[in-house]
Amino acid sequence: MTTGVDGQVLAGRSRLVAYANFVKVAHTVFALPFAVVGIATAARWHPVGWRTAGLACVAFGAARFAGMGFNRIADRRFDALNRRTAGRELPAGRMSLVEAWALVVLSGAAFVGASALLNALCFALSPVALAWIVGYSFTKRFTALSHFWLGLGLAIAPVGGYLAVTGAWSTPWWSLLLVAAGVLAWVSGFDILYSLQDEDFDRAHGLRSMTVALGARGAIAVSRILHFVAVVALLLYGKSSELGWPYLAGVAVAAALLTWEHRLVKPGDYSRLDAAFFTMNGIISGVIMVGAILDVAR
């Protein structure tokens, strides 16, 4: 079996680079575009100023940094034992635990603060969202459904983007649930693929995942089903939100890319997993975001 990858890191040895890699800044390309989708959808009926858009992006980024940083702290013992992750900042000694906690606390405070500046509803929901995002770090200890916990954490992005603009739930009420379901299924599906490379390590250390529970072939099958569900949910979201052909075209391109992504990953051969995980999923969220923006702008 090929050795796993832990890519998407910035080159350099400065403190800033260490901090950026600690929270995996590069992974922001996965879900931030969906926050913009939520903002763009709300902009069809509500004016969006630069202040609101900026605060929404700050809130999303800060929440993601807090969640990722806490995950690195919680998993530092496992990361040190795993050949794929032993080079991360905490096990490699490039960051101290005090620095890590400081980044997490400051990011969490920035998220709550930005939410408070947006509106009362975002502020009220911010502790709940933060608790869910942070709680993901412990799920692999007790459930193979940890991928879905992560998926729901990132599904907050489009909902949060919409609420940042409107301060109220969508009409129809199920519209936001559709986009959340789409992001949940998409993220859960590619997180299952990413877990393939840690199957042996997770089994040996009592960690749970779909790959451990079902084996590589079963996990890949579940991922394919989830990505089909994601495409359907995102198409239905477009219909419920009265989004037109630019958005639908973006989802169609995303569906084609997901199909290609699954051709890159085969049981026992994960040499192209980094391309499937990072490049394709970054493009997928990006094309859907561009479609939503073009739809609102036309």
Secondary structure, 3 states (H helix, E strand, C coil): CCCCCCCCCCCCCCHHHHHHHHCCHHHHHHHHHHHHHHHHHHCCCCCCCHHHHHHHHHHHHHHHHHHHHHHHHHCHHHHHHCCCCCCCHHHHCCCCHHHHHHHHHHHHHHHHHHHHHHCHHHHHHHHHHHHHHHHHHHHHHCCCCHHHHHHHHHHHHHHHHHHHHHCCCCCCCCHHHHHHHHHHHHHHHHHHHHHHHHHHHHHHCCCCCHHHHHHHHHHHHHHHHHHHHHHHHHHHHHHHCCCCHHHHHHHHHHHHHHHHHHHHCECCECCCHHHHHHHHHHHHHHHHHHHHHHHHHC
